[in-house]
Amino acid sequence: MVSMPPLRLERGQSSGSFAFLESAPSPASLIAKKTCRYCGTSVGKSKGRRKEGFEDGWKRPPLPYGAIDKWTWNSGARSPDVLLFGSEGRTAHFHPDWSNGAAAVKGTKVLNGGRYYWEIRVSQRIFGTSMMFGVGTARARLHVDAFVNLIGEDENSWGLSHKGLLWHNGRWRNFTRPFPENVPCRLGLYFDGVAGTLTFYKDDQLLGVGFRGLDKVKDALFPMVASTAAKTEMTLSVLKREHTSLQDWCRTAILKETKRSGSDGTNGIRCLEIPTRLKTYLLDSLAPPL
C-alpha cells in the first residue's frame, strides 16, 4: 500500500480544506478527502492519474475545432506594477523597474459555464518567488507588497506557480516539476465550466487536471496571471472557445473561407453578397476585444 507524504503547510496555517487534490506526475498517490469551504466540493481517494479522456502522448490542445475567442488583459483589473502593451494589450509586463512584491492582472473574459482554452507565452525571465497562472474572482487581490503566491492565497483564486505547486485557499500541493529558470515556455489552460475543471499544459504537454469543483463557484471567474519577478512578460497567444450554436459554427466556417481566399478578413466579408445584418454579425467577431 502506497501512502501519501504528509501535506506540508505554510507557517501559521492550520489544516483546512482545499479543492486541488490531483497531481499529474504522481503514478500512485493516495489523496485524502478534503472539502473546500468556498467551492463546497470534495475530492476522494484516487489511485494514480485520471486521464480525463486524454490518451497517452496526447499533444493537441483542447478545442481543436473551437472558435477563435477574443479577449485580452483588463487594464481596469491590474496591479499598478503591471503594464499592458502589444497587440490589443495582450502582453503583461510585470515590475518594469524593480519588484517590491507580487502583482497580478485579470482577463476580460468571464469563464463560468463555458469551455475555453488559452495559451500564455512566458518570456525567458522565469525566476523569483512565484510566477503564477490560473483563475480568480473579482475579489482576488491584484497587488501585495510582499513576495507571496498571490493566485491561490485565499478562497478567491486558483493557481499554478512556476515552481510546480498548485495553490488555493492559502494551501499548496505538489503538481508538476518546477519550470527551468530563464527558459521561455508556453502555458496552456483549459477551463471546462461544465465539468468544473481547470487543466494545465506546458509546451504542448498535458500536465493534468489541477482543480475541480469550479462549476460550483457562483462569482464570476476570470483568467489571471501574477509575478513577483521584475521585468517578466506574459503574452496571450492562442484563444479558443467552444461553439455555442449551429450559427456560431457557420460563422467560424465563413471566416475561415474568407481568410483562405487571401483577404484580410474584413474586406472579404464586406465583399460577400449577403444581407447587411449578417455582415455585421461576422464583422463583430473580428472587432478588437473589450
Secondary structure, 3 states (H helix, E strand, C coil): CCCCCCCCCCCCCCCCCCCCCCCCCCCCCCCCCEECCCCCCEECCCCCCCCCCCCCCCCCCCCCCCEECCCCEEEEEECCCEEEECHHHCEEEECCCCCCCEEEEEECCCCCCCEEEEEEEECCCCCCCCEEEEEEECCCCCEECCCCCCCCCCCCEEEEECCCEEEECCEEEECCCCCCCCCCEEEEEEEECCCCEEEEEECCEEEEEEECCHHHCCCCEEEEEEECCCCEEEEEEEEEECCCCHHHHHHHHHHHHHHHCCCCCHHHHHCCCCCHHHHHHHHHCCCCCC
